[in-house]
Amino acid sequence: MTVALEQTQTEHYWQWQGWRIHYVQKGEQGPCVVLLHGFGASTDHWRKNIEALSGHYRVWAVDMLGFGRSEKPEIDYTGDLWRAQIQAFCEEVIQEPVFIAGNSLGGYASLCFAVDCPRWTRGLILLNCAGSFAETNPQPELSAWQQQWQAQRSKVMRSRPVINVMSYFLFNRMRKPENIRKALSQVYKDQTAVTDQLVEDIYRPSLDKGALGVFSGVFKSPPGRKLNVLLESLSRPLLLLWGSADPWMTPQKAEQFQHFYPKADLVLVDAGHCPHDERPEVVNAEMHRWIQQQELAA
């Protein structure tokens, strides 16, 4: 199924492992670029980037399974799941290696993809990437009873009934438009960028069948690979486009990326957690500059 959108951007649906995946595509020439959104967002979050980038590139923005207009099955959601989705997407739909860019959770999925699928990756762009590094400071040794207590507490907190109850109340609270706006206002430096359209773009998918299951599925999922472990295996060029006013993923985290991957290029953007939406003119220009640089180097 294909549906025409504004400005000749085209909306598509693709079947992957029996699930319906939504994506948009624009651009008819140049290298291939894939855009992945963050938690709770969708292809709509790239609306300020697709048009500009498509003048130079063939651009695909994909709704990761569980988000946006893609299907929302009741499964565990992990970086490896989305990596497999994007790998199949490249193999079946694009059929060429790509430059992949991801924001927040989409950045983590993009990093997993670039590490596991180097033959499909020409370059990686991370915008305020989610995920954690391994602890560098040794933790104080716990007594036997403390270890047992922590193990039991963790087991209870991760049990399905507890997670389901917690997720139900937290999900229904967080998806209220006024709370979506409040959360966005905390991570956007420019408050004028927190528009009614942005709130609606995040609120709308939360009404879909299965949206609550996705929310709880993220909590139930096993922890993914640590960022430093992934970076040790990365073999592709890396650009860090980092919102310097992000209270969640601070510039210090970007410096950690550079510590573990010294070849990475870092550009700080005067924005919060979503620099591509808050300062699209800067992000679009920096993405174009860097991709062209990689093209010349190749």
C-alpha positions in Angstrom: 0.0 0.0 0.0 1.3 3.4 -0.9 -0.2 6.8 0.0 0.9 10.2 -1.4 1.7 12.8 1.2 2.5 16.5 1.0 5.5 17.7 -0.9 5.7 14.4 -2.8 6.9 12.5 0.3 5.5 9.0 0.1 4.1 6.8 2.8 4.6 3.0 2.6 3.9 -0.1 4.5 6.1 -3.2 4.5 5.6 -6.6 6.0 8.4 -7.9 8.3 8.0 -11.2 10.1 4.3 -10.9 9.7 4.1 -7.4 11.2 3.2 -4.2 9.4 5.9 -1.6 9.3 5.4 2.0 8.3 8.0 4.2 6.5 8.2 7.3 4.4 10.6 7.8 1.5 11.7 10.8 -0.5 14.5 11.6 -2.9 15.6 10.0 -6.1 19.3 10.4 -6.3 22.5 10.3 -4.1 23.5 8.0 -1.3 20.9 6.2 0.8 20.1 7.7 4.3 17.9 6.0 6.9 16.4 8.0 9.9 15.3 6.3 13.1 13.3 8.1 15.8 13.4 8.0 19.6 11.1 6.4 22.2 7.5 7.4 21.7 8.2 9.3 18.5 7.8 8.3 14.9 8.7 9.2 11.3 6.8 12.5 12.0 9.7 13.6 14.2 11.9 13.9 11.0 9.4 16.1 9.1 11.9 19.0 9.2 14.7 16.9 7.9 13.4 14.7 5.2 12.6 17.5 2.8 16.0 19.2 3.1 18.0 16.0 2.9 16.0 14.5 0.0 17.5 17.3 -2.2 20.8 15.4 -2.1 20.0 11.9 -0.9 17.5 9.1 -1.1 15.9 9.3 2.3 13.9 6.7 4.3 12.4 7.4 7.7 11.2 4.2 9.4 8.8 3.6 12.3 10.5 1.1 14.5 8.3 -1.9 15.4 6.0 -0.8 18.3 6.0 2.9 17.4 4.4 5.4 15.1 2.2 3.8 12.5 4.0 0.4 12.7 2.3 -2.5 14.3 2.6 -2.9 18.1 2.8 -6.6 19.0 3.1 -7.8 22.6 6.8 -8.8 22.6 10.0 -7.8 24.3 11.6 -4.8 22.6 15.3 -4.6 22.4 18.0 -2.9 20.3 18.7 -6.3 18.7 15.1 -6.6 17.6 15.2 -3.2 15.8 18.6 -4.0 14.4 17.1 -7.1 12.8 14.2 -5.0 11.5 16.5 -2.4 9.9 18.8 -5.1 8.5 15.9 -6.7 6.8 14.7 -3.3 5.6 18.0 -2.6 3.9 18.2 -6.1 2.4 14.6 -6.2 1.1 13.6 -2.6 0.4 16.7 -0.4 -0.1 19.1 -3.1 -1.3 22.1 -0.9 -0.8 24.4 0.1 2.1 23.2 3.2 3.9 24.2 6.1 6.1 22.0 5.6 9.2 21.1 8.3 11.7 19.2 7.8 15.0 18.0 9.9 17.8 17.9 8.7 21.4 16.5 5.1 21.4 16.8 5.1 17.6 20.4 6.0 18.1 21.0 2.9 20.1 19.3 0.8 17.5 21.4 2.4 14.8 24.6 1.7 16.7 23.5 -2.0 17.1 22.9 -2.1 13.3 26.2 -0.4 12.4 28.1 -2.9 14.6 26.3 -6.0 13.5 25.8 -5.1 9.9 28.9 -3.3 8.7 28.4 -4.4 5.1 25.1 -2.5 5.1 26.5 0.6 6.9 28.4 3.4 5.1 28.4 5.7 8.1 26.6 6.2 11.5 25.2 9.4 12.9 24.1 9.5 16.5 21.9 12.3 17.9 21.9 12.2 21.7 22.0 8.4 21.7 20.4 6.4 24.5 22.0 3.5 26.3 24.5 3.2 29.1 28.2 2.6 29.5 29.6 0.0 31.8 30.4 1.2 35.3 34.0 2.2 35.7 34.0 2.7 39.4 34.1 -0.6 41.4 31.0 -1.0 43.6 31.3 -1.8 47.3 31.1 -5.5 48.0 27.7 -6.5 49.4 27.1 -9.0 52.1 25.4 -12.3 51.4 22.0 -11.1 52.7 22.3 -7.8 50.8 22.9 -9.7 47.6 19.9 -12.0 48.3 17.7 -9.0 49.1 18.7 -7.1 45.9 18.1 -10.3 43.8 14.6 -10.8 45.3 13.7 -7.1 44.9 14.9 -7.1 41.3 12.9 -10.3 40.6 9.7 -8.8 42.1 10.1 -5.5 40.3 10.6 -7.2 37.0 7.8 -9.7 37.5 5.0 -9.5 34.9 2.1 -8.6 37.2 4.1 -5.8 38.9 5.3 -4.4 35.6 1.8 -4.6 34.1 0.3 -2.7 37.0 3.0 -0.1 37.1 3.0 0.3 33.3 -0.8 0.7 33.1 -0.8 3.7 35.5 2.4 5.3 34.3 1.4 4.9 30.6 -2.0 6.4 31.1 -0.5 9.3 33.0 2.3 10.0 30.6 0.3 9.9 27.4 -2.0 12.7 28.4 -1.3 15.6 26.0 -0.6 18.0 28.9 2.0 15.6 30.3 3.6 15.0 26.9 4.0 18.8 26.6 5.5 19.0 30.0 8.0 16.3 29.3 9.0 17.8 26.0 9.4 21.2 27.6 12.0 19.7 30.0 14.2 18.4 27.2 13.8 21.1 24.6 15.8 24.3 25.0 13.7 26.3 22.6 10.2 26.2 24.0 8.7 27.5 20.8 9.6 24.1 19.2 7.2 22.3 21.5 4.2 22.8 19.2 0.7 21.5 19.2 1.7 19.4 16.2 4.6 17.8 18.0 2.4 16.9 21.0 -0.2 15.4 18.7 2.4 13.4 16.7 3.4 11.7 20.0 0.0 11.4 21.5 -1.7 9.9 18.4 0.2 6.5 18.3 -0.4 6.1 22.1 -4.1 5.4 21.3 -3.2 2.5 19.0 -4.0 -1.1 19.9 -1.0 -2.6 21.7 0.6 0.8 22.7 0.4 -0.1 26.4 2.0 -3.5 25.7 4.9 -1.7 24.0 5.4 0.6 26.9 5.5 -2.3 29.4 7.5 -4.5 26.9 10.4 -2.0 27.1 10.6 -2.4 30.9 10.4 -6.2 30.7 13.1 -6.5 28.0 16.5 -7.7 29.0 19.2 -5.0 29.2 21.0 -4.5 25.9 24.7 -4.4 25.2 26.7 -1.6 26.9 27.7 1.3 24.7 31.4 0.8 25.3 31.1 -2.9 24.2 29.3 -1.9 21.0 31.9 0.9 20.3 34.7 -1.7 20.7 33.3 -3.5 17.7 32.3 -0.5 15.5 34.2 -0.2 12.3 32.4 2.5 10.5 32.7 6.3 10.5 30.8 8.0 13.3 29.4 11.5 13.6 28.0 12.7 17.0 25.4 15.5 16.6 24.7 16.4 20.2 22.2 18.8 21.7 24.4 20.5 24.3 21.4 21.5 26.5 20.1 17.9 26.9 19.5 17.2 30.6 19.2 13.5 29.9 22.1 12.8 27.6 24.6 15.5 28.5 27.7 16.6 26.5 29.7 14.5 28.9 28.1 11.4 27.5 29.2 12.5 24.0 32.7 12.8 25.3 32.5 9.2 26.6 31.6 8.1 23.0 34.8 9.9 21.8 36.8 8.3 24.6 35.8 4.8 23.4 35.8 5.7 19.7 38.4 8.4 19.2 37.8 8.6 15.5 34.3 10.0 16.1 33.5 13.5 14.9 31.6 15.6 17.5 29.4 18.6 16.8 27.6 20.3 19.7 24.3 21.8 18.7 22.6 24.5 20.8 19.5 22.4 21.5 18.1 19.8 23.8 17.5 16.1 23.5 16.1 16.3 19.9 18.4 18.6 18.0 17.1 17.5 14.6 13.7 18.8 15.5 14.8 21.9 17.5 17.6 23.1 15.2 16.9 21.3 11.9 18.8 23.9 9.8 22.0 23.1 11.8 21.5 19.3 11.8 20.6 19.1 8.1 23.7 21.1 7.2 26.0 19.1 9.4 24.7 15.8 8.2 25.1 16.9 4.6 28.7 18.2 5.2 29.7 15.0 6.9 28.2 12.6 4.4 29.9 14.5 1.6 33.1 14.2 3.5 32.7 10.5 3.7 31.9 10.3 0.0 35.1 12.1 -0.9 37.1 9.9 1.5 35.7 6.8 -0.1 
